[in-house]
Amino acid sequence: MQDSEFTLHSLRKRISAFIIAISLLFIALIVRLFFVSTIDSERLQNMALSQWTRDLPITAERGKIYDASGATLAVSFTTYDIYLRGREIKDASKVAQVLSKKLNMSYDLIYSKANITNVSEVLVKLQVDSDTAKSIALENLSGVFLSESIERYYPYGNLLTQILGYTTIDNYGQAGIEAYFNDVLAGEDGYFLVQSDLQGKEIENSLRTYVDSVAGDNIYITIDVNIQSIVESVLEKVMVEQKAKSASCIIMDATNGQIVASSTKPSFDLNDIPRDDTQSLLDMTKNKIVVDVYEPGSTFKILTMASALESGNASLSDHFYCGGSAVVDGQRIKCWKTVGHGSLDLTEGLVNSCNCVFMALSQRMGVDVFYDYLQSFGLGEKTGVEIASESSGILMNKQNVKNVDLARIGFGQAVAVTPLQLVTAISSAVNGGKLYVPTIIKSITSSDGVNKYVSEPVLKNTTISQNTSNILNEMLKKVVNKTEEYSFVPGYDVGGKTGTAQKYENGAIARGKYVSSFVGTYPASNPKYVMLFLVDEPGAGAYYGSVVAAPYGKEILTNMIEYLGDEKITDVETKYAVMPDCVGKSLTEAIKLLNSLGISYEIDGDGGMVERQLPPAGTEIDLNMSVVLITN
């Protein structure tokens, strides 16, 4: 009896265990079914769809890029990608024969691709033009498929190389605006979907799905292509005539921070990108105007003067003395004119670009006051422009600045800026103190013309008063108009300042390497445009900004004013003189001779005799320009 009860109890336990196991199995199946049908359904459906169908991509039309007036700078046009599906090809020899001829490709290569059957499709060629693609389609070759694609084209070729940038072969932005605003320009790709069998062959009379692409948005930039063309033409010229390592120019609208023109040479044609030389491509693609920093030299004196006037540490009645150098913290710092300027008032200090005057002004202000102004001008920080890889410049930590450092900062040494930083700061100094965030974007519209974004001026802060700007603008007019008030660009109200800066390598001065520069303002009395023109490492013999950069800056301003159609203020004509022969004369004799002819000069060297001169004797000289006396 007990054995029977034990057997029955054991059987019941086994049945219970079996029922529990079956229940758990069903629960697991239900959970799995729920997971597959609900949580993981989308992934599995996509996997199934990829196995049942074959698709051809439809590339979205990339948005266009226009200049401020609507001139087309970057546009896309339709091309076609050619694919082969080996499992559907009936005559591989004919396919290879036709395609090799029409695509100018190897017969053997195409024949080998036509016989590949272990993958669904093989790419033959990207971006085939419409006419060629149409002629291939008319051949009605089995297994040959065409997919619509987009190719980028730049109507102005090598204009705006660094600003526009370029795309990869599959239309992804790789540099410039194309990269920075890739998500805006790219749009959304579509596709053409067909059902296929197990071997990947299209099933006849099966369901087909067509999802159209969505075109990218269009971008209008602040560049005026006509002014940009003027700038780039002059930059090409300076590269040849001055044998420069590079040359750059940026023009800003001082009233709102918009960049009107910007370029660096050398550059390349955006329709013929030199991808075979990676380093050269990177060098020419880099936007040096926002990436590279340099010691600005005398153009920086504009900011020192503005700060000294605004802070009350300088007035037009002040007088200074330049003996050719000044001693600060036991170090003798030279003026560019080593024989000295003698007695000068404040305006003459800027007109003659006297280092001693600007050392005195920086010392008067002191570190705290001067740095407050420099930081308000945006030095030492990024401007916020919509261009990738912007540098912040170099402004020494205020706590580490010694008197000798302060003196050098006053005339543009011991501080480093990007060209964009400097032109932005100077724009503030001459426009009544309004420091705008610079911008390259004017507006963004959808492909059907609906405005999605319109740029408005962003005022970062106010640096100086309108009264100080007015005084500074009058000074800048006197700097460049040496013969009559409106003579630099004859008949027009133009201001400016030149600069010459030594370059550094491995922490030491690089002998014979300079950056020559020129800042121009127009109209000088109430500037709308501020231009910075830079020549990096001129190699034709001269390096002073007044000789190397100013003449080209004048050419740009002259052509720009002509394009703008502004009327002359006066009928002033350019005055000229013939360069005398100063070689072999004492420096004193040469200076006396040049002064008698009204010719401005720069002195290179500390010697007492003139060994060389630029330009040579007999050259006709614009009296608003300077010559160079090279001593021993």
C-alpha positions in Angstrom: 0.0 0.0 0.0 2.8 2.3 0.9 4.6 1.5 -2.4 1.5 2.3 -4.3 1.0 5.6 -2.6 4.7 6.5 -3.2 4.4 5.6 -6.9 1.2 7.8 -7.2 2.9 10.7 -5.5 5.9 10.4 -7.7 3.7 10.4 -10.8 1.9 13.4 -9.7 5.2 15.3 -9.2 6.3 14.3 -12.7 3.0 15.5 -14.2 3.2 18.8 -12.3 6.8 19.3 -13.4 5.8 18.6 -17.0 2.9 21.0 -16.8 5.2 23.7 -15.3 7.8 23.1 -18.0 5.1 23.3 -20.8 3.7 26.5 -19.2 7.1 28.0 -19.0 7.8 27.1 -22.6 4.5 28.7 -23.7 5.2 31.8 -21.6 8.7 32.0 -23.3 7.1 31.6 -26.7 4.5 34.3 -25.9 7.2 36.7 -24.7 9.3 35.9 -27.7 6.3 36.4 -30.0 5.6 39.8 -28.3 9.2 40.8 -28.6 9.3 39.9 -32.3 6.0 41.3 -33.3 6.2 44.5 -31.2 9.6 45.5 -29.9 11.9 44.1 -32.7 9.3 44.2 -35.5 10.8 47.2 -37.3 14.3 45.8 -37.5 13.0 42.4 -38.7 10.7 44.0 -41.2 13.6 46.0 -42.6 15.8 42.9 -42.8 13.0 41.0 -44.6 12.5 44.0 -46.9 16.2 44.1 -47.7 16.0 40.3 -48.6 12.9 40.6 -50.7 13.7 43.9 -52.5 16.5 45.7 -54.3 16.7 49.5 -54.3 18.5 52.2 -56.2 19.2 55.4 -54.4 17.9 58.8 -55.6 20.3 61.4 -54.4 18.8 64.6 -53.1 19.6 67.8 -55.0 22.1 69.7 -52.9 21.1 73.3 -52.0 22.6 76.1 -54.1 24.9 78.8 -52.7 24.4 82.4 -53.9 26.2 85.7 -53.3 24.5 88.6 -51.6 22.9 89.8 -54.9 21.8 86.3 -56.1 24.7 85.3 -58.3 25.1 81.5 -58.3 28.3 80.4 -56.7 27.6 76.6 -56.3 25.0 74.6 -58.1 24.1 70.9 -58.6 23.2 69.1 -61.8 21.9 65.6 -62.4 24.3 62.8 -63.3 23.8 59.0 -63.3 25.6 56.1 -61.6 25.8 52.9 -63.6 25.3 49.5 -61.9 25.4 45.9 -63.2 23.3 43.0 -61.8 25.1 39.9 -63.0 22.2 37.5 -62.4 20.1 39.5 -64.8 22.6 39.9 -67.6 21.9 37.8 -70.6 24.9 38.8 -72.8 27.9 39.9 -70.8 30.0 40.3 -73.9 27.5 42.8 -75.4 27.2 44.7 -72.1 31.0 45.1 -71.9 31.3 46.1 -75.5 28.7 48.8 -75.3 29.6 50.2 -71.9 33.4 50.2 -72.5 32.8 52.3 -75.6 30.3 54.8 -74.1 32.1 55.2 -70.8 35.6 55.0 -72.1 36.5 52.2 -69.8 38.3 48.8 -70.1 36.3 46.1 -71.9 37.9 43.4 -69.7 37.1 45.3 -66.5 33.4 45.7 -67.4 33.2 42.1 -68.7 34.6 40.8 -65.4 32.0 42.8 -63.4 29.2 41.7 -65.7 30.0 38.1 -64.7 29.9 38.7 -60.9 26.8 36.8 -59.6 27.6 36.3 -56.0 26.5 39.9 -55.1 23.3 41.7 -56.0 24.9 44.6 -57.9 28.2 46.0 -58.9 29.1 49.7 -59.5 30.6 50.5 -62.9 30.9 54.3 -62.8 29.8 57.3 -60.8 28.5 60.6 -62.1 28.0 59.9 -65.8 26.6 62.8 -67.7 22.9 62.8 -68.8 23.6 62.4 -72.6 25.8 59.4 -72.1 23.4 57.9 -69.6 20.5 58.4 -72.0 22.4 56.7 -74.8 23.1 53.7 -72.5 19.4 53.5 -71.5 18.4 53.4 -75.1 20.5 50.2 -75.7 18.0 48.4 -73.4 20.6 46.1 -72.0 19.4 43.5 -69.5 21.1 43.8 -66.1 22.3 47.4 -66.6 20.7 49.9 -64.2 21.1 53.7 -63.9 20.7 55.5 -60.7 20.1 59.3 -60.6 22.8 61.2 -58.8 24.0 64.8 -58.3 27.3 66.5 -59.1 28.5 69.8 -57.7 29.6 72.7 -60.0 31.1 76.1 -59.2 30.4 78.6 -62.0 33.3 80.9 -60.9 36.0 78.2 -60.7 38.7 79.3 -58.3 36.8 82.2 -56.8 36.1 81.8 -53.1 38.0 78.6 -52.8 38.4 78.7 -49.0 35.0 80.2 -48.3 32.8 77.8 -50.4 34.9 74.7 -49.9 33.9 71.6 -51.8 32.2 68.2 -51.5 33.2 64.5 -51.8 32.2 62.6 -54.9 29.1 61.5 -53.0 28.1 65.1 -52.2 29.1 65.3 -48.6 30.6 68.7 -47.6 34.3 68.4 -47.1 35.5 72.0 -46.5 34.2 75.6 -46.2 30.5 76.4 -46.2 29.9 73.1 -47.9 31.1 71.3 -44.8 30.0 73.8 -42.1 26.4 73.8 -43.4 26.3 70.3 -44.9 23.2 69.4 -43.0 21.4 72.5 -44.4 22.5 71.9 -48.0 22.3 68.1 -48.2 18.6 67.5 -48.3 17.1 63.9 -47.9 17.9 61.1 -50.4 15.0 59.1 -51.9 15.0 55.6 -53.4 13.4 53.3 -56.0 12.4 50.0 -54.6 11.6 46.8 -56.6 10.7 43.3 -55.4 13.2 40.5 -56.2 13.5 36.7 -55.9 15.9 34.6 -53.9 18.7 35.2 -56.4 18.1 39.0 -56.5 16.4 39.1 -59.9 13.5 41.5 -60.2 10.1 39.9 -60.1 8.1 41.0 -63.1 4.8 42.8 -62.5 5.7 43.0 -58.8 5.1 46.0 -56.5 7.4 49.0 -57.0 8.0 51.8 -54.6 9.3 55.3 -55.4 10.2 57.7 -52.6 11.3 61.0 -54.1 14.3 62.9 -52.6 13.9 66.3 -50.8 16.2 69.0 -52.1 18.5 70.8 -49.7 18.1 74.4 -48.6 19.7 77.3 -50.4 22.2 79.6 -48.8 22.8 83.3 -49.6 26.2 84.5 -48.3 27.3 88.1 -47.6 30.0 88.1 -50.3 29.6 90.5 -53.2 31.0 88.5 -56.1 32.0 91.6 -58.0 34.1 93.0 -55.2 35.4 89.4 -54.6 36.6 89.3 -58.2 38.4 92.5 -57.8 40.2 91.2 -54.7 41.2 87.9 -56.2 42.5 89.5 -59.3 44.8 91.8 -57.3 45.9 88.9 -55.1 47.0 86.9 -58.1 48.9 89.9 -59.3 50.8 90.4 -56.0 51.7 86.7 -55.8 53.6 87.1 -59.1 55.0 90.6 -58.7 56.1 90.2 -55.0 57.0 86.5 -55.2 55.0 86.0 -52.0 54.4 82.8 -50.1 50.8 83.8 -49.8 48.5 86.8 -50.0 45.2 87.4 -48.3 42.5 90.1 -48.2 39.2 90.5 -46.3 36.7 93.4 -46.7 34.1 93.8 -44.0 30.9 96.0 -43.9 31.7 98.0 -40.7 28.1 98.9 -40.2 26.9 95.3 -39.6 29.8 92.8 -39.5 29.1 91.2 -42.9 32.1 89.9 -44.8 31.9 91.4 -48.3 35.0 89.7 -49.7 37.6 87.2 -48.4 40.3 85.3 -50.2 43.8 83.8 -49.8 46.1 82.8 -52.6 47.4 80.4 -53.8 44.1 78.6 -54.4 42.6 76.2 -56.9 39.7 75.6 -59.2 36.8 74.1 -57.2 35.8 72.1 -60.4 39.3 70.6 -60.6 40.3 69.7 -57.0 43.9 68.6 -56.7 43.1 65.4 -54.6 46.4 63.7 -55.7 48.5 66.1 -53.5 46.9 65.9 -50.0 49.2 68.4 -48.3 48.9 71.0 -51.0 45.1 70.6 -51.0 45.0 71.1 -47.2 47.3 74.2 -47.4 45.2 75.8 -50.1 41.9 74.9 -48.5 42.8 76.3 -45.1 41.1 79.6 -44.5 44.1 81.6 -43.2 42.0 84.6 -42.5 40.3 82.8 -39.6 42.8 80.1 -38.8 46.3 81.6 -38.9 47.6 84.1 -36.3 50.4 86.7 -36.8 51.9 89.7 -35.1 50.0 92.6 -36.8 52.7 95.3 -36.5 51.7 98.9 -37.2 48.1 98.3 -38.2 47.6 97.4 -34.6 48.4 101.0 -33.7 44.9 101.9 -34.7 43.6 100.0 -31.7 46.2 101.5 -29.4 45.3 105.0 -30.5 41.6 104.4 -30.1 42.2 103.0 -26.6 44.4 105.9 -25.5 42.0 108.5 -26.8 38.9 106.9 -25.2 40.6 106.3 -21.9 41.7 109.9 -21.6 45.4 109.1 -21.8 45.9 111.0 -25.0 44.7 114.1 -26.6 45.3 115.9 -29.9 47.4 118.6 -28.1 49.9 116.0 -26.8 53.5 116.1 -28.0 56.2 113.4 -28.0 59.8 113.1 -28.8 61.4 110.2 -30.8 65.1 109.8 -30.8 65.0 106.6 -32.8 64.5 104.3 -29.8 63.2 104.0 -26.2 64.6 102.1 -23.2 62.0 100.1 -21.3 63.0 97.8 -18.4 66.6 98.2 -19.4 65.9 97.1 -23.0 66.4 99.4 -26.0 63.5 99.2 -28.4 64.0 100.8 -31.8 61.6 102.9 -33.8 61.5 101.8 -37.5 63.1 105.2 -38.2 66.3 104.6 -36.3 67.5 108.2 -36.8 64.4 109.3 -35.0 61.3 111.4 -35.8 62.1 114.2 -33.5 59.2 116.1 -32.0 55.7 115.0 -33.0 52.1 115.7 -31.9 49.6 112.8 -31.5 48.4 112.9 -35.1 51.9 113.0 -36.5 52.7 110.0 -34.3 50.1 107.9 -36.2 50.9 109.5 -39.6 54.6 108.6 -39.2 53.8 105.3 -37.4 56.3 106.2 -34.7 57.0 103.3 -32.4 58.2 105.6 -29.6 54.8 107.4 -29.5 52.9 104.1 -29.2 55.2 102.8 -26.5 54.5 106.0 -24.6 50.7 105.6 -25.0 50.7 102.0 -23.8 52.8 102.9 -20.8 50.4 105.8 -20.0 47.4 103.5 -20.0 49.0 100.7 -18.0 48.3 97.0 -18.2 44.8 97.0 -16.6 43.3 99.9 -18.7 44.9 98.8 -22.0 43.9 95.2 -21.6 40.3 96.2 -20.8 40.1 97.9 -24.2 41.9 95.1 -26.0 39.6 92.5 -24.6 36.5 94.7 -25.4 37.8 94.7 -29.0 37.6 90.9 -28.9 41.3 90.1 -28.9 42.2 86.8 -27.4 38.9 85.1 -28.2 37.1 83.8 -31.3 34.8 86.2 -33.1 32.0 83.6 -33.6 32.0 83.7 -37.4 30.3 80.7 -39.2 33.6 79.3 -40.5 35.2 76.2 -39.1 38.5 76.0 -37.2 38.6 79.6 -36.1 41.6 80.6 -33.9 41.3 82.8 -30.8 44.6 84.6 -31.3 47.2 85.1 -28.6 46.9 87.8 -25.9 49.4 87.4 -23.0 48.0 86.6 -19.6 47.6 90.0 -18.0 49.3 88.9 -14.8 52.5 88.0 -16.8 52.8 91.3 -18.8 55.9 93.3 -18.0 56.5 97.0 -19.0 58.6 95.9 -21.9 55.8 93.6 -23.1 53.3 96.4 -22.7 55.5 98.7 -24.8 55.8 96.2 -27.6 52.0 95.4 -27.6 51.5 99.2 -28.1 53.0 99.0 -31.6 51.7 95.6 -32.6 54.4 93.1 -31.3 54.0 90.6 -28.4 50.4 90.0 -29.5 48.9 87.8 -32.2 45.7 88.0 -34.1 43.8 86.4 -36.9 43.1 88.7 -39.9 39.4 88.4 -39.1 39.9 89.5 -35.5 41.9 92.5 -36.5 39.5 93.7 -39.2 36.5 93.2 -36.9 38.2 95.2 -34.1 39.2 98.0 -36.5 35.7 98.1 -37.8 34.5 98.8 -34.3 37.2 101.4 -33.8 36.0 103.4 -36.8 32.2 102.9 -36.7 31.5 104.5 -33.4 32.5 101.6 -31.2 30.0 98.9 -32.3 31.7 95.5 -32.2 29.6 93.2 -34.4 29.9 89.4 -34.5 31.2 88.9 -38.1 29.0 86.8 -40.4 29.3 85.2 -43.8 25.6 84.1 -44.0 22.9 86.4 -45.3 19.9 84.1 -45.4 18.8 80.5 -45.9 15.8 79.6 -48.0 14.0 76.3 -48.8 14.2 74.9 -52.3 10.9 76.6 -53.1 12.0 80.0 -52.0 10.6 80.2 -48.5 12.8 82.1 -46.0 14.0 79.9 -43.2 16.6 82.2 -41.7 17.5 85.8 -42.2 20.7 87.2 -40.7 20.5 90.2 -38.4 23.5 92.2 -37.1 24.6 90.9 -33.7 26.1 93.6 -31.5 28.6 92.0 -29.1 29.5 95.2 -27.2 30.5 98.9 -27.5 34.2 99.6 -27.4 34.6 103.4 -27.8 32.5 106.5 -28.4 31.5 108.1 -31.7 33.6 111.1 -30.8 36.7 109.0 -30.5 35.9 107.3 -33.8 35.6 110.6 -35.5 39.0 111.7 -34.3 40.6 108.4 -35.3 39.0 108.6 -38.8 40.4 112.0 -39.4 43.8 110.7 -38.4 43.6 107.8 -40.8 42.8 110.1 -43.6 46.0 112.0 -42.9 48.0 108.8 -42.8 47.5 107.9 -46.4 46.6 111.3 -48.1 50.0 112.8 -48.0 49.7 115.4 -50.8 46.1 116.5 -50.5 43.1 115.5 -48.4 41.5 113.2 -51.0 44.6 112.1 -53.0 45.2 108.5 -52.0 42.4 107.4 -54.3 42.1 110.7 -56.2 38.9 112.5 -55.4 37.6 110.0 -52.8 37.4 109.9 -49.0 39.8 107.1 -48.1 41.7 106.4 -44.9 44.3 103.8 -44.1 47.3 102.4 -42.2 50.2 100.2 -43.2 52.0 97.6 -41.2 55.2 95.5 -41.3 55.7 92.6 -38.9 58.5 90.2 -38.4 57.7 86.5 -38.4 58.8 83.9 -35.7 59.9 80.4 -36.1 60.5 78.1 -33.1 60.2 81.1 -30.7 62.8 83.2 -32.5 62.7 85.9 -35.1 62.9 84.4 -38.6 65.5 86.5 -40.5 64.2 88.0 -43.7 60.6 86.8 -43.2 57.9 89.4 -42.8 54.1 90.0 -43.2 53.4 93.2 -45.0 49.9 94.7 -44.5 47.6 97.6 -45.3 44.3 98.6 -43.7 41.9 100.8 -45.8 38.7 102.5 -44.8 36.0 103.9 -47.1 34.5 106.4 -46.8 37.0 107.5 -44.3 34.8 110.1 -42.5 32.1 107.5 -41.8 33.4 104.1 -42.9 31.2 101.4 -44.4 34.0 99.2 -45.6 37.2 98.2 -43.8 39.8 96.2 -45.8 42.8 94.3 -44.5 45.4 93.3 -47.2 48.2 90.9 -46.2 51.3 89.8 -48.1 53.1 86.9 -46.4 56.8 86.6 -46.9 57.3 88.9 -50.0 60.3 87.9 -51.9 60.9 90.6 -54.5 63.3 92.6 -52.3 61.0 94.9 -50.3 58.9 94.0 -47.3 57.6 97.3 -45.8 53.8 97.4 -45.9 53.9 100.9 -47.4 55.8 99.6 -50.4 54.5 96.0 -50.7 50.9 96.1 -49.5 49.6 99.7 -49.8 49.8 100.0 -53.6 47.7 96.8 -54.0 45.3 97.9 -51.4 44.9 101.2 -53.3 44.2 99.3 -56.5 41.5 97.3 -54.8 39.8 100.4 -53.3 40.0 102.2 -56.6 38.3 99.4 -58.5 35.8 98.8 -55.7 34.8 102.5 -55.6 34.4 102.5 -59.4 32.2 99.4 -59.2 30.1 101.0 -56.5 29.6 104.0 -58.7 30.2 106.6 -56.1 30.8 110.2 -57.2 34.0 112.0 -56.6 34.2 114.6 -53.8 36.8 116.7 -55.5 38.8 116.7 -58.8 42.2 116.0 -57.0 44.7 114.2 -59.2 47.5 112.0 -58.2 50.8 113.7 -57.9 54.0 112.1 -59.0 57.8 112.5 -58.8 60.7 110.8 -60.4 62.7 108.6 -58.0 66.3 110.1 -57.7 69.5 108.1 -57.4 70.3 107.8 -53.7 72.7 104.9 -53.9 76.1 105.9 -52.5 74.8 109.0 -50.8 74.9 109.4 -47.0 71.5 108.7 -45.4 71.3 112.4 -44.4 71.8 113.5 -48.0 69.3 111.0 -49.3 66.6 112.0 -46.8 67.2 115.7 -47.6 66.8 114.9 -51.4 63.6 112.9 -50.9 62.1 115.5 -48.7 62.7 118.2 -51.3 60.7 116.1 -53.8 58.0 115.3 -51.3 58.7 111.6 -51.4 57.9 109.5 -48.3 60.5 106.9 -47.3 61.2 103.9 -45.1 64.7 103.1 -43.9 66.0 99.5 -43.8 69.2 99.2 -41.7 71.2 101.2 -39.2 74.0 102.4 -41.4 74.9 105.9 -42.5 75.2 105.2 -46.3 72.6 104.1 -48.8 73.6 100.9 -50.5 70.3 100.1 -52.3 67.0 101.7 -53.0 63.5 100.5 -53.9 62.4 101.4 -56.5 65.4 102.1 -58.7 66.3 105.6 -59.9 64.1 107.0 -62.7 60.9 105.3 -61.5 57.8 107.5 -61.4 56.5 107.6 -57.8 53.0 108.2 -56.5 53.6 110.8 -53.8 51.1 109.0 -51.5 53.4 106.0 -51.6 56.7 105.3 -49.9 60.1 104.2 -51.1 62.8 102.3 -49.3 66.4 103.3 -48.5 68.6 100.3 -47.6 71.6 101.2 -45.6 74.7 99.3 -44.6 
